[in-house]
Amino acid sequence: MIVNNMADLSSVEKVYQYLLEAIVKGDLAPNARLRETELAVELGVGRGPLREAIHKLEARKMITKVPNVGAQVIAFDEREILEIYQLRENLEALACELAARNMSDAKLTELQSILERHKAYLDSNDGQTYIDQDPDLDFHFFIIQCSENQWLIRLLCDELYHRVRMYRYQSAHQRSRPSKALEEHQRIFQALSNRDGELAALLMKRHIQAAKQLLLSSNDIQH
């Protein structure tokens, strides 16, 4: 069922957002086929808007077209993960360096509030999940925005953002990681608070490297 806050969006955008979230959260699993007839009935839309939404997902590299099969959700590929996380390690480290210089005290207070909400969420959910957050509350998203580098923001918050969210959901079953991730986020925040961009960048790089190793250990990765 498409959520109410999408009421003002076009039919194509509603279907796109619905399918995107289903892919990111694993409701549509890697390699799952997108059966147009069934989806059109389930979502109560015509085949036209559905096909346009699928085309947008293909352009975002969230699905692929397979000969004699049709559209299906992308699989997790080890080489692709290595390449994307290599980008993240370096570009998010740069974002930390820039944010340490550019963040106002008010923005630092906002980031601290995000971490406090995440901690409260973990505490109330026995530390089992740390990823089901709105983009406004996402620690990484916030720091990237505070870099004030529009090309960096466009690449990390638009081109790669949902693909990375998909990977994060995939590794969320690793129970020890959410609390560890929060601790790492808190150290990065402290470095940013001290305006130590070099340390914040180093900590971010190590944080993403740890997340990469966790993801690559998943049984769902194609080697």
Disulfide bonds with the S-S distance in Angstrom:
none
